[in-house]
Amino acid sequence: MPGGIAGDNRGLSASSCIPAHLADVTGHPSGAYSGSSWIQGFFMAAVHSEWDALSSQFSSVAEQCGKSAVAVHGGRRVSGSGIIWRPGVIVTASHMLRRTEDVGVTFADKSTHKARFSGRDPGTDVAVLRFDDAVSGTPAQLGDVSGVRVGQVVLAVGRSTAGDLAASSGIVARLGSAWQTWRGGRIDSLLRPDVTLYVGQSGSALVDSDGRVLGMNTSTLARAAVITVPVATIERIVNEIVEHGGVFRPYLGLAMQPIALPEDLASKLKIGGESALMVMQVEPDSPSAGARMMLGDIIVTVNAQPVSGVEQVQHALNGARRGDSVELGYLRGGQLGSAKVKLADRPRG
């Protein structure tokens, strides 16, 4: 073919077209490539480039989040991790605090300071510590789980007993709706990451690729699995503890037992159920005592919803806040009645 590059391609081989930087990747000179091996080298270089970029991003996120990660020395042989949640406030895993006095915290600059125990919610494994504002520490950048997807890459970032930065990577394995832990704690949404928590990482932060904290990791809320307590749950608990010294645990002051209702009675009184709850005990000075509930009353509804088991009553109380009341519908002497019970905080100790 006359003229041009196409007409002057004698001696031109695929290997001679390989850029020098691609030849350097595999250690072969460009002329040593066969027609296909230089393509392999090209893709190897591209993979290496992507790998380096991803690795660099992981490291940057870990270092950024490490500024708000602390080691919490709470009396166990190994420490737990914690997160600087807001100025002067740290959240950590409650089960890692064997003691609530003389708690030490190691910050990113390796300095260790005393922290004051503010309170805990064993049901969600969240504990709150306070420290002096003068102590250096960067609050975490908080995110939320609304945009999180199953399969999304995440990091667990915490600190070792020595205060060294520690991280592990994985993906979001499962997402779900609000649930109740085996300890009775209310979690706003299920977030289960497929990450390994090494020694000292209970209480660590789960973070996304932008360095936003999605929640706190703990190993005690599910058997053989890591659970992340989401930001929304922790915010609620922190506010309760900081403002009131503890998490509100709604309390009626009743001991109840399921019983069967006679079919004719249930039909006559138009009660939507075949069973109800008999009051076996009314605790003195309790909210129910103040509402004049009596031994032998048969509770058939809570907030106009039929109940046949104690777990249904507990479910109705789970979303209650300070100052809330519940309406109890009951049978007494064959007659229907109702009582408005203002909930109180369950006595502690």
JOLINJO-V914021 format. One record per pair of residues at least 4 apart in sequence whose C-alpha atoms are under 8 Angstrom apart, sorted by sequence separation. I is the first residue (numbers start at 1). J is the second residue. D is the distance in Angstrom with one decimal. If there is no record, write none. Layout:
i->[I	I]
j->[J	J]
d->[D	D]
This chain:
i->[3	4	5	12	13	14	18	19	20	21	22	23	24	28	29	33	34	35	36	37	38	39	40	41	42	43	44	45	46	47	48	49	50	51	52	53	54	55	56	57	58	59	60	61	62	63	65	66	75	84	85	86	92	93	99	106	107	121	122	131	144	148	159	160	180	181	197	207	208	219	222	229	230	231	232	233	234	235	236	237	238	239	240	241	242	261	262	263	264	265	266	267	282	285	286	287	288	289	293	301	302	308	309	310	311	312	313	314	315	316	320	331	332	1	2	3	18	23	24	28	33	73	74	84	85	106	107	120	121	122	159	160	180	181	197	207	208	219	221	222	229	240	241	261	266	283	284	285	288	289	301	302	307	331	332	1	23	73	74	84	85	106	120	121	159	160	180	181	207	208	219	220	221	240	241	266	282	283	300	301	307	330	331	23	72	73	83	84	105	106	120	158	159	179	180	206	207	219	220	240	266	282	300	329	330	30	71	72	82	83	104	105	119	120	157	158	178	179	205	206	207	218	219	240	266	299	300	329	330	20	71	72	82	83	104	105	118	119	157	158	178	179	205	206	217	218	329	20	71	72	82	104	105	118	119	157	178	179	205	206	217	218	237	328	329	19	70	71	81	82	103	104	117	118	156	157	177	178	179	205	206	217	218	263	282	302	327	328	18	69	70	80	81	102	103	117	118	155	156	177	178	204	205	216	217	261	262	282	327	328	69	70	80	102	103	116	117	155	156	176	177	203	204	215	216	261	281	282	327	328	16	69	70	102	103	115	116	155	175	176	203	204	214	215	216	260	261	281	302	326	327	15	16	23	26	68	69	101	115	116	154	155	175	176	202	203	215	216	260	261	279	280	325	326	15	25	68	80	100	101	115	153	154	174	175	201	202	214	215	259	260	279	280	325	326	15	68	79	100	114	115	153	154	174	175	202	214	258	259	279	325	326	15	23	153	154	174	213	258	259	278	279	324	325	15	22	25	152	153	172	173	174	215	258	259	278	279	323	324	14	15	18	22	25	72	76	151	152	172	173	257	258	278	279	323	14	76	150	151	172	173	256	257	277	278	322	323	13	74	75	76	113	150	151	171	172	197	206	256	257	276	277	322	15	22	74	75	149	150	170	171	256	257	276	277	303	304	322	14	73	74	75	150	170	171	255	256	276	302	303	304	74	150	170	254	255	256	275	302	303	304	74	94	149	169	170	254	255	301	302	303	94	95	168	169	254	255	301	302	74	75	94	168	254	300	301	74	107	108	168	197	253	254	271	299	300	301	73	74	95	107	196	253	277	299	300	72	73	94	195	276	277	299	300	72	73	93	94	194	275	276	277	298	299	72	93	94	192	193	253	273	275	276	277	297	298	71	72	92	93	192	193	252	253	254	272	273	274	297	298	70	71	91	92	166	192	193	252	253	271	273	297	70	71	91	92	191	192	251	252	253	296	70	91	92	190	191	69	70	90	91	183	190	191	68	69	89	90	154	156	160	161	182	190	191	67	68	89	90	155	160	181	190	67	89	90	156	159	160	189	66	88	89	158	159	187	188	88	158	187	88	157	188	88	156	158	159	188	87	158	187	293	157	158	186	292	156	157	291	156	157	259	291	87	155	156	157	258	291	87	155	156	258	290	87	154	155	257	258	84	86	110	154	155	257	288	84	85	86	110	154	256	287	84	85	108	153	154	287	83	84	107	153	287	83	106	108	124	287	123	286	123	124	123	124	122	123	124	156	123	124	122	123	124	121	250	269	250	68	143	144	145	67	68	141	142	143	144	250	67	68	141	142	143	144	250	67	68	140	141	142	250	67	140	248	248	65	83	82	81	82	81	80	81	80	79	80	79	78	145	144	145	71	144	69	70	71	73	143	144	69	70	71	72	142	252	69	71	66	71	252	65	66	71	251	252	62	70	125	250	251	250	251	62	125	249	250	251	69	125	249	250	58	124	248	249	248	66	62	124	96	126	93	92	93	128	92	126	91	92	128	121	80	81	80	81	83	78	79	80	81	82	83	120	78	80	81	82	83	119	80	81	82	93	118	80	92	93	118	93	95	121	119	120	121	118	119	120	71	186	83	69	69	65	65	64	61	61	62	61	58	57]
j->[7	8	9	16	17	18	22	23	24	25	26	27	28	32	33	37	38	39	40	41	42	43	44	45	46	47	48	49	50	51	52	53	54	55	56	57	58	59	60	61	62	63	64	65	66	67	69	70	79	88	89	90	96	97	103	110	111	125	126	135	148	152	163	164	184	185	201	211	212	223	226	233	234	235	236	237	238	239	240	241	242	243	244	245	246	265	266	267	268	269	270	271	286	289	290	291	292	293	297	305	306	312	313	314	315	316	317	318	319	320	324	335	336	6	7	8	23	28	29	33	38	78	79	89	90	111	112	125	126	127	164	165	185	186	202	212	213	224	226	227	234	245	246	266	271	288	289	290	293	294	306	307	312	336	337	7	29	79	80	90	91	112	126	127	165	166	186	187	213	214	225	226	227	246	247	272	288	289	306	307	313	336	337	30	79	80	90	91	112	113	127	165	166	186	187	213	214	226	227	247	273	289	307	336	337	38	79	80	90	91	112	113	127	128	165	166	186	187	213	214	215	226	227	248	274	307	308	337	338	29	80	81	91	92	113	114	127	128	166	167	187	188	214	215	226	227	338	30	81	82	92	114	115	128	129	167	188	189	215	216	227	228	247	338	339	30	81	82	92	93	114	115	128	129	167	168	188	189	190	216	217	228	229	274	293	313	338	339	30	81	82	92	93	114	115	129	130	167	168	189	190	216	217	228	229	273	274	294	339	340	82	83	93	115	116	129	130	168	169	189	190	216	217	228	229	274	294	295	340	341	30	83	84	116	117	129	130	169	189	190	217	218	228	229	230	274	275	295	316	340	341	30	31	38	41	83	84	116	130	131	169	170	190	191	217	218	230	231	275	276	294	295	340	341	31	41	84	96	116	117	131	169	170	190	191	217	218	230	231	275	276	295	296	341	342	32	85	96	117	131	132	170	171	191	192	219	231	275	276	296	342	343	33	41	171	172	192	231	276	277	296	297	342	343	34	41	44	171	172	191	192	193	234	277	278	297	298	342	343	34	35	38	42	45	92	96	171	172	192	193	277	278	298	299	343	35	97	171	172	193	194	277	278	298	299	343	344	35	96	97	98	135	172	173	193	194	219	228	278	279	298	299	344	38	45	97	98	172	173	193	194	279	280	299	300	326	327	345	38	97	98	99	174	194	195	279	280	300	326	327	328	99	175	195	279	280	281	300	327	328	329	100	120	175	195	196	280	281	327	328	329	121	122	195	196	281	282	328	329	102	103	122	196	282	328	329	103	136	137	197	226	282	283	300	328	329	330	103	104	125	137	226	283	307	329	330	103	104	125	226	307	308	330	331	104	105	125	126	226	307	308	309	330	331	105	126	127	225	226	286	306	308	309	310	330	331	105	106	126	127	226	227	286	287	288	306	307	308	331	332	105	106	126	127	201	227	228	287	288	306	308	332	106	107	127	128	227	228	287	288	289	332	107	128	129	227	228	107	108	128	129	221	228	229	107	108	128	129	193	195	199	200	221	229	230	107	108	129	130	195	200	221	230	108	130	131	197	200	201	230	108	130	131	200	201	229	230	131	201	230	132	201	232	133	201	203	204	233	133	204	233	339	204	205	233	339	204	205	339	205	206	308	340	137	205	206	207	308	341	138	206	207	309	341	139	206	207	309	310	137	139	163	207	208	310	341	138	139	140	164	208	310	341	139	140	163	208	209	342	139	140	163	209	343	140	163	165	181	344	181	344	182	183	183	184	183	184	185	217	185	186	185	186	187	185	317	336	318	137	212	213	214	137	138	211	212	213	214	320	138	139	212	213	214	215	321	139	140	212	213	214	322	140	213	321	322	140	158	158	158	159	159	159	160	160	160	161	161	161	230	230	231	158	231	157	158	159	161	231	232	158	159	160	161	231	341	159	161	157	162	343	157	158	163	343	344	155	163	218	343	344	344	345	157	220	344	345	346	165	221	345	346	155	221	345	346	346	165	167	229	202	234	202	202	203	238	203	237	203	204	241	237	199	200	200	201	203	199	200	201	202	203	204	241	200	202	203	204	205	241	203	204	205	216	241	204	216	217	242	218	220	246	245	246	247	245	246	247	200	318	216	204	205	207	211	211	209	210	211	211	209	209]
d->[5.2	6.7	6.4	6.9	7.2	7.3	6.7	6.7	6.4	6.6	7.4	6.2	6.5	6.3	7.5	5.5	6.6	7.7	6.7	6.2	6.1	6.4	6.1	6.1	6.4	6.1	6.1	6.1	6.2	6.0	6.0	6.2	6.1	6.0	6.0	6.2	6.2	6.3	6.1	6.1	6.2	6.1	6.0	6.1	5.8	6.9	6.5	7.8	7.7	7.6	5.6	7.2	7.9	7.4	7.3	5.8	5.6	5.9	6.5	7.3	7.9	7.0	5.3	5.2	5.8	5.1	5.3	5.5	5.6	7.9	6.9	6.6	6.5	6.0	6.4	6.3	5.9	6.1	6.2	6.1	5.9	5.9	5.5	4.3	7.6	7.0	6.3	6.1	6.0	6.1	5.7	6.4	7.5	5.9	6.4	6.4	6.4	5.7	7.1	5.0	6.6	7.2	7.1	6.3	6.1	6.3	6.4	6.2	7.8	7.8	6.1	5.4	6.5	6.9	5.1	7.2	7.0	5.5	7.2	7.5	5.4	7.5	6.6	5.9	5.4	5.6	6.3	7.5	5.4	7.9	5.3	6.6	5.4	6.6	6.6	5.3	6.8	7.5	7.7	6.8	6.9	6.8	4.3	6.4	4.9	7.7	6.2	6.7	5.5	7.6	4.3	6.7	6.0	4.7	7.1	4.6	5.5	4.8	7.7	4.5	6.3	4.2	5.7	6.2	4.7	6.3	4.7	7.4	4.4	7.1	6.4	7.7	6.5	5.9	5.8	7.2	6.8	6.7	5.7	5.3	6.9	5.7	6.2	5.2	5.5	6.7	5.4	6.7	5.3	6.6	4.0	6.2	5.1	6.1	6.0	5.7	5.5	4.9	8.0	5.3	7.1	6.2	5.7	7.1	5.3	7.8	6.3	5.1	6.3	5.4	6.4	5.4	5.9	6.1	7.5	5.3	7.4	5.4	6.1	5.5	7.6	5.9	6.4	7.1	6.9	7.6	7.2	5.9	5.9	7.9	5.8	5.6	5.6	6.5	5.6	6.2	7.8	5.5	5.9	6.3	5.6	6.7	7.3	5.6	6.6	5.6	4.4	6.7	4.6	6.2	4.4	4.6	6.6	5.5	7.4	4.5	4.4	6.6	5.9	6.0	5.8	6.3	6.2	5.4	6.7	7.6	5.7	6.0	6.3	7.3	5.8	6.0	6.5	5.4	5.4	6.9	7.0	4.2	6.9	4.8	6.4	4.3	7.6	6.7	7.2	6.9	6.8	5.3	5.9	7.0	5.0	7.4	7.6	6.6	5.6	4.7	6.6	6.6	5.3	4.6	6.3	5.7	6.0	5.2	6.4	7.9	7.3	6.6	5.8	6.3	5.9	6.2	7.1	7.4	7.0	5.5	6.5	5.7	6.3	5.8	5.7	5.6	5.4	5.6	5.2	5.3	8.0	6.4	4.6	7.3	6.3	5.0	7.4	7.8	7.6	6.1	5.0	4.5	7.5	4.5	5.3	7.7	7.9	5.2	6.7	6.0	4.9	5.7	7.3	5.8	6.3	5.8	5.9	7.9	6.7	5.7	6.5	7.2	5.5	6.3	5.9	6.4	5.3	6.7	5.9	5.8	4.2	7.7	4.2	6.7	7.2	5.7	6.5	5.4	5.4	7.3	5.1	5.7	7.8	6.9	4.9	7.3	5.6	7.5	5.0	7.8	5.0	5.9	4.8	5.6	6.5	5.4	6.3	5.3	6.5	7.1	7.8	7.1	5.6	7.1	7.9	5.8	5.4	6.1	6.5	6.5	5.8	6.8	5.6	5.2	4.1	7.3	5.2	7.3	4.3	6.9	5.1	7.6	5.6	5.9	5.9	5.4	6.1	5.4	6.3	6.3	7.9	5.2	6.6	7.4	5.7	6.8	7.6	4.4	6.6	5.8	6.2	6.8	6.0	7.5	6.3	6.6	6.1	6.4	7.6	6.9	5.2	5.4	6.2	5.1	5.3	6.2	4.3	7.3	6.6	5.4	7.2	7.4	5.1	4.3	5.4	5.8	5.3	5.4	6.2	7.4	7.6	7.7	6.4	6.5	6.1	7.9	5.0	6.2	5.8	6.0	7.8	7.1	5.4	6.7	6.5	5.0	7.3	6.4	6.4	4.5	5.2	7.0	5.7	6.9	5.4	4.6	6.8	6.0	6.6	5.9	7.2	7.8	7.9	7.7	5.7	5.7	5.9	5.3	7.0	6.0	5.3	5.1	6.8	4.8	7.7	5.6	6.7	4.7	6.7	5.4	7.1	7.9	5.7	6.4	7.1	7.1	6.4	7.7	5.9	7.9	7.5	4.9	8.0	4.8	7.8	7.3	7.7	6.5	7.6	5.7	6.6	5.9	6.3	7.7	7.6	6.4	6.4	4.9	7.7	4.8	5.2	7.7	7.5	7.3	7.6	6.0	6.3	7.3	6.7	5.6	6.9	5.8	6.8	6.4	6.9	7.7	5.2	7.4	5.8	5.4	7.2	5.0	4.8	7.2	6.0	6.1	4.2	7.2	6.0	6.1	5.4	5.1	7.3	7.8	4.3	6.6	5.2	6.5	4.7	5.2	4.7	7.8	6.5	5.1	6.6	5.1	7.0	7.5	6.3	4.9	5.6	6.6	6.0	5.9	6.3	6.8	6.7	6.3	6.8	6.2	7.7	7.8	5.9	6.7	6.5	5.0	6.7	5.3	7.7	4.9	7.1	5.5	5.8	7.8	7.4	5.4	5.5	6.8	5.7	6.5	6.3	6.0	7.4	5.6	7.6	7.6	4.9	4.7	7.8	7.8	5.5	7.1	6.5	5.8	6.3	7.9	7.7	7.2	7.9	6.8	7.0	5.0	7.8	7.1	7.1	6.2	7.2	7.8	7.0	7.9	7.3	5.8	6.2	7.7	5.1	6.4	7.8	5.5	4.7	7.8	7.6	6.6	7.1	6.9	6.7	5.5	6.4	7.6	6.6	6.9	7.1	4.9	5.5	7.6	5.9	7.6	6.7	5.2	7.9	7.5	7.6	5.7	6.6	4.5	5.9	7.5	5.5	6.4	7.9	7.8	6.2	5.3	6.2	5.5	6.5	7.9	6.6	7.8	8.0	4.6	7.4	6.3	5.7	7.6	5.7	6.4	5.8	7.8	6.1	6.7	5.3	7.7	7.5	7.1	5.0	6.1	5.7	6.6	7.4	6.0	6.7	5.4	7.1	7.9	5.0	7.0	6.0	4.8	5.7	7.3	7.0	6.7	6.1	7.8	5.9	7.1	7.3	6.1	7.0	5.8	7.9	7.1	6.5	6.6	8.0	7.7	7.5	4.6	7.9	7.1	5.2	4.9	7.6	3.7	6.9	7.4	7.3	7.0	7.7	6.3	7.7	7.6	6.3	5.0	7.6	6.2	6.8	5.0	7.2	5.3	5.3	5.4	6.7	5.7	5.5	5.2	4.8	5.4	8.0	7.6	8.0	5.3	7.5	6.1	6.7	7.9	8.0	6.8	7.0	6.7	6.9	8.0	6.9	5.3	8.0	5.6	7.7	7.3	7.6	7.1	7.3	5.0	5.9	7.2	7.3	8.0	7.3	6.1	7.1	6.6	5.2	7.7	7.1	7.3	5.4	5.8	6.4	8.0	7.1	7.5	6.4	6.3	6.8	7.8	6.2	6.9	7.0	5.7	5.7	7.1	7.6	7.1	7.4	5.8	5.3	5.7	5.7	6.3	7.6	7.8	5.2	5.0	7.9	7.6	5.2	6.0	8.0	7.4	5.6	5.5	7.6	6.4	6.8	7.3	7.5	7.2	6.2	7.9	4.5	6.7	4.7	7.7	7.6	7.5	7.4	7.5	8.0	5.9	4.5	5.3	7.4	7.4	5.4	5.9	5.8	5.1	6.7	7.5	6.3	5.5	4.6	5.7	6.6	5.9	6.1	5.0	7.6	7.9	6.7	7.9	7.6	7.9	7.1	6.5	7.8	7.5	6.2	6.8	6.4	6.6	5.7	7.5	7.7	7.0	7.9	7.3	7.6	7.9	6.2	6.9	6.8	6.9	7.7	5.3	7.5	7.8]
